Structure formats: C-alpha cells, structure tokens
C-alpha cells in the first residue's frame, strides 16, 4: 500500500478513484469517543447523499481486507454488493478486474452490439448513462441498495419526465444488470427484484393522435416553395401518409429508394426489421420537391431532408440531416397557424397513431394497421389505437336510434 495523503485532521487517504463526489476512496480514519480514539480502515463509494462504506480494524489483516475491497478482490460472501467479475481473486495475469458500473456497460455494449439494432442499443446506453451519473461510472456495479434506486427514481420524477419514460429507463437498466448476472457472474442486486409501480393518478395517459383532418390542415400551413419551409413540408407529408417513426423518416437516403419502393435498412429501424413503403403519385411528388431543392441548393450528400442554415448563423447544423427537434418545433408552430390545439406530448408519433386508427376504422383489420406502420407485435395496439370519442358517440347514438326510431 502506498503512502497516504492527509486530507483532514482525522483522515489519511491512501487510494482514490473516479470523479469528486462519485468515486471511491480508501482511507485510514481516526474516530474519537470522549477522551479515547480508535483508527479504522474505511472504503467509501457512491454519489453524494447516497454514499456507502465498509470499515475494518487498524490491523494488518484489516488493511489487507480494505485493499481487497477497494480493488474488488473480495472473496467473502459478506462483500456481495461490491461485485467483481466471475474471476475469484487474483489470477496469474494479475488481480481480478473490478466490475464497475462503467465496465458493466462497456462489456454489455461489446457483447450485445452485434445482435441489437443500433437504435435499441442507444436506448439502453442512454438509460444506463443516467444510472452511471447517479452512482458513478467508477463505482462497483453492485455497490448500491434499494434506497439508492428510490433516490434515482425521485430525481427522474423531479425532472418532470413522463411516467412511461421513467419506466423505460428503469426497464433498460434492469436489462443490463440481468445480463451482467447471467453472463459475468455479477451477484444479484436490488435491480433484479425492483418493481416499478405507479399510483393510479400518475399512470401515463395514452398519447394523442393527429386525426386526418388535422394532418391535412397542419401540412397546408407549410409552403414547399419556401427555402425555410420545404423541409418540414416534406417531413410532415411523408409522416402523415406512411406513419413511420420520425427518426426513421428524417434519416431517409436517396439510395433507399428502389424503383417503386422506399426500403429502410433494418439497422436504421427500432426493431431491427427492414421496412418497405410503396411509392404513390402523391409521395413521388413530395420527393420531387426535395430533389428540386437538392439541386437548387447544390447539396451533394445522401440525405433526402438535408439540414439548412438559418439566417444569421455562421455555421452549419451538426446533424447530417434535418433533426427531430427542428421538426417538432415547426410542428407546434404549424398547429397554432392551422388552429389545431397543441396537446401535451403529441408530436411525430401522433401521425403514426392517426394512421392506425384510420386503417382500423376503414378496414376493421387491426393486424393490417399494425403491419402498415412496420410493427409485428400486436401488443402495440395498446399504444397506437387511440379511443375516438366521436366514433364511440356516433355508434351509441346509431344504436339508440335503431332501438327507438320514434324518439
């Protein structure tokens, strides 16, 4: 053990790893009680407000145990929460690698990236990044308790995130931890038994749809002949007709257009399945507008809806194509201009839900509606089939009129 550094009157730090407030530390601390004092080896880890620690007597054996804990060379069952990889203790190659939260994600990403769609892997990564910021990337992966999860969830809720978003973040973190347990020998952590429960009044309401007439009114507020409006006009038109995900459509490339089809590669689709959209005269006309602007502005890149440069800006967009944030901003502006109410959380997926509802109403075939938007899981109907109050009221009134024609 190297020489320590005195950081306070009663603490001498021998090892420190990670950023301030989120790393781990091995120190010899002096604890006073009345006129007497004792010294103990202490290992602390975790974020401020949720730190954890273990301590040992100031003996040679205690120092060895503290070092083993700090470096992840724990061999005893009482150190379960400071989980290392499945290697038990030191090997000929050196000491066992400490499985930190950051290392757990790196191992998961390396192992699963060949089989997961890039968008799915990104969702897992974004969720786990939230967790790493909570406990620290250099903190042992299992160094937390149920209270830590509760604090983490409360912070997410204080950011006014939708309940469904918080549920997805927690679900994705649990997926990574479950993989660590089955593939790396990570001992079970509180995540495995944690249940995401929501009070009735806080459950996420179903997101709103754009009805057909709303789509048409919004689309008509954009002018395809204007340099600052044609991108949104193309994007809203294609979204309203095909009901595709905004992220898939905004990344549309010219080489994805094969004859009478738009073929979106599986790696660009959330579920990893290749998508096909048939071109119609209307959608061909929309693409012709994009092609005309491509030629007029001298764009030579691969994207159909390439980024613009607003007046007064001296640099181009960092995104290679028109962004989802830009589209949503324009969408809400278009709502106001069209006299369409702005509904909280209604954005590009509203066109997707609207298409599903229209196809079910027109054909009565729910399977067809789900297939039309490129999904295969019929459970997605719960998300995309929005209850249409006017349709329900009309059906009830029609039945009442049939039962009582004279009333």
N, C-alpha and C positions, 0 to 999 in steps of 0.2 A: 504493500500500500504506500502510495507516495505521501510526501509531507502535506500537512493540511494548511489551510489559509484561514486565519482568524477573521471572521466576518462580524462578530459581535462579542460582547463580554462573556457570553456563555455558549458560544458556538464556534467550532472549528470545522470548516468544510474540506473534505478530502476529495470528493468527486462531484461533478455537476455536469448534467447533460440536458440539452434542449433549451428552448427559449425561456426567458424570465417569466415566471408565473404559470408555466405549463410544462416544465421539465421535471427531472428527478434529481435528488441530492442525497449524498451520503455524508453524514457529519457526526462528530463527537460532541455531545451536548452535556452541559453541566446543569443539573437540576437541584435547586436549593429548597430545603424544607426546614424552616426555623433557623437554627444555628448550624445545621449539618447540610452537606451537599453530596450528591452522587453523580457519576458520569455514566452515560449510556450511548451506545451506537444507535443512530436513527437514520432510517431511509424514508424520505418523503417523496410523493409523486402526485400528479393530478393538478387541475386548474384551481385558481384562487376561489375560495368559497366551497370547494368540494375536495380539498386535499385529503390524502390518506397517508398513513405512516405505519411502520413497524419498528420496534426497538429491541435491543439486546444489551446485556450487561457489558461493562467495560472490562472484558477479559479477552484473552487470545482467541478463545472459541467464539465469543461474541463478535469480535472483529471479523473472523472468517465467515460467520453466518451473515453478517451485514454486507460483506463484499459479495457473497454468493447471491444475496437478494438483489443487490444493486445491479450486478451483471447478468442476472437471470439464470444463475446456476443453482437454483433451488432444487433440492432433492426430497424435501419433506412434504407430506400431504397438507400441512397447515399453511403452506405458501401457495395454495391452489390458485388464488386470484392473480398472482404475479406469473401468469402463464408464459412459458417459453415454448419453443418448438418441441416436436416429439423426441428430439435428442435428449437423452437423460445424462446431464452433466457434461464434463469435458470429454473430448474425443482426441484422437491422435492429431487431428487437424487444428485443435485449439479449443477454447471454451465454447460452450453451447451458445448459439446466437439468441439474443433476447428478442422475442417476438413483440415488438412494439406495435402500436396501432397503425403507424405508417407502414411498417414492414408487412403487417397483415394485409393491408390494401394492395401493396405492391405485388405480393405473392398471388393474391386473388386476381388482380388485373392481368398478370403474366399468364396464369393458368387458364383463365376463362375467356380472354380476348379472342382466341381463335374460333370459339363456338358461339359467342354472343354478338348480336348486332351492335354496331358502334354506338347507336343512339341509346340502346339499353345499357351498355357499359358506362356511358356518360351519366345516365340517370343514377346508377349505382355509385359512381365516383362522386357526383355532386352531393349525394346524401351522406356518403362516408366522410367527405370533406367537412361537412357540418359537425359530425361527431368528433373528428380529429381536432377541430378548433375548440371543442368543449373539453376534452381530456388531455390534449396534447399529442402530437404525432410521435414523440419520443417516449411516451408513457407506455408501460407494458400493456398489451392488448386487453388483458383481463383485470386491470387494476381499477375497478370501479364497483359500485354497488347499486341497488335499486334506487337509492336516494339520488345518485348521480343521474340516472335516467330521468327521474322526476324533474330535476332541475333543468336538464337539457330540454325536455318537452315543454316546460313552462316558458323557457326562453323563446322557443319556436312560436308558441301561442302568443307571447307578448309582441312578436313581430307582425301580428295580425295575419298570419298565414292561414289559408283555408284549411279546415279540418282534413279534407281529402289530401291536401298537400303534405300535412304533417304525418298522416297515416302512411303515405307513400314513402316519405323519408325514413320513418322508423322501420317499415317493411323491408326496405332495401338494405338498411344497416344490419337487420337480423339475417338477411340472406348471406351477407359477407361473413358474419360470425358463425352461422351454421356451417358454411363451407370450411372455415378455419378449424372447427371442431372435428369435422369428418375427414379433412384432408391433411391437416397439420398437427393433429393431436392437441389442439387448444382445449383446455378443460372447459366445461360448460360455464357460461357466465350468466348473469341475470337477464341478458337479452333473450336467451332461449325460452325463458318462462314468462317473459313480459307480455302482457296482453294489452292491446290498445283499445281502451274502452272510452266511449263518448257519451256524455249525458244527452238525453233526448233533445233538449233545447239547443244543443250545439252541433247536432249532426248536419253534415253538409247537404244543402238542398240541391236538387238536380239543377244543373246549369241550363240556362235558357237557350232556345234555338232562334235562328232567323227564319221567319216564315217566308214563303216565296215572294210575296208582295214587298216585304221589307228588303229582301235581297235586291230586287229589281230597282226599288227607289234609291237605295244606297249606291248601287252600281252607276246609276244615271247621274249622280252628282259629280262623278269624275269625268274629265274630258280627255279622251285618248290623243287629242291633237296638241295637248299642252305638255311641255317638257317636264313639268313638275307634277303631273297627274297621271301620265300614261302607265307608270309602273303599278300604282295602286289599282288603276282600271283593269289592267291585265290580271293582276293577282286576285282581285275580288271576283272578276268574271269567271276565272277558272275554278276558284274555290266554290262559288255558288253553284256551278254546273256539276263539278265532279265530287265535291265533298271531301276532297283529300285533306290531309293534315297540312297546316301552314308550313311547317318545316320542310316537308317533302316537296311541296309545290315551289317554294321560294328558291330551292336548290336545283330547279329544273334546268337541264342542259340541252343544248340543241342536238347532241348526238344520242339523246334518249328518244328522239322522235324517229320512228322507223315506219315509213310508209303511212299507213292509216292508224298507227298506234303510238301512244306515249308509253314507254316501258321504263319504269323506275326500278333500278337495281335493288336487290334485297338489302345490301349493306347501307342503303340510304333510307330504309323503311324501318319503323319502330319494331315490328315483329319479325324482321329479317326475311320476309317473303316478298318476292318480286311482284310489282304491281303493273297492271296493264289498263290503260284508259283509251277507249276508241275515240278517234278524232271525228268531229261532226263539222258541217259547214260553219256553224257559229264559232266553235273553238278554233278552227283553222283561221277564221277571220281575226280572232283575238291574237293568235300567234303572228299573223301577218303584221299587225300593229307593232308588236315587239321587234320583229325583223326590220321594219322600216326605221324605227328609232335606232336600232343597232347600226344600220348603215349611215344614217344621218349624223350620229354622234361619233362614228368611227371606232366603235367598240370591237375588239377582236378576240375577246375572251369566250369561254364556253357557256356562260350563263344566259338564259332567256331574259330574266329580270335582273339586269346588272345594276350596281349601285350608282347613285347620282352624286352631284356635288352642289350643295345648296349655295345660294348667293352669299358672298361674304366669307365663305370658307376657303382656306388656303391649302387644305389637304383633302385627299380622297378618303372615302369610307374605309375602315379597316376590314370590313367584311367583303368577301369576293362577290357577294350578291345582295340584293335588296333584303333588308332584315325584317324579322318578325316584329320587332319593337316599332319600327317605322310604319309597318302596315297597320298594326293595332292603333297607333296614334292617329293615322289618317282615317281609319275605320270609324273611330268615335267622332272625329270631325265631320265625316260624311253623314253619320247618324243625325247629328244636330241640323245639318243642312237639309236633310231629307225629311225631317220631322219624325224620325224613328227614335223612340225612347232608348236611352242608354241604360242597359241592365247590368248590374254589377257581375263581373266575371264572364260576361258574354263577349266572346271575341271570335277568333277564326274558327274554333270548333263549333260555333253556332251554325255555320253553313253546313257542317257535317251532320249535325242533328236535324237540321231542317230537311236535308235530302232524305234521310232515313224516314222521317215522319211522312213526307210526301209520297215516297215509294210504297210505304205500307198502306197509306190511305188509298192510293191509286190502284194497287195490285192485290192488297191483302196478303202479300207474301213477305213475311219478316225475314226469312232466310235470304231472299233476293236483296233486300235492303241492306243487310249486313255485308253481303258479298260485294255489293256495289261500291262500298267505301273501302274495300280491301281487307276487311276483317273476316276471320274464320270462326271466332268464338261467339256463339250465340248469347253468352252471358253479357256481351257488350250492349245488348238491347236495353239493359237496365240503365246504362249511361246515355244512350243515344235516342231512345224512344221517349220523347217528352209528352207529357199529358196535355192534350189540346182541349182546353175548356170549352171553346166554341163548338168543337165537333161533338163533345160529350153532351152539351146542352141541346144541340140540334137533334141528336139521336134520341134523347129522352123526350123532347117535345114531339117528335115524329111519332114515337110510340104512343104517347098520351093522346095525340090527335086521332090515331088509328083506333084506340080503345073507346074514345068518347068523341065520335065525329060531330055530334050535335052541340058540343060545348064550346 
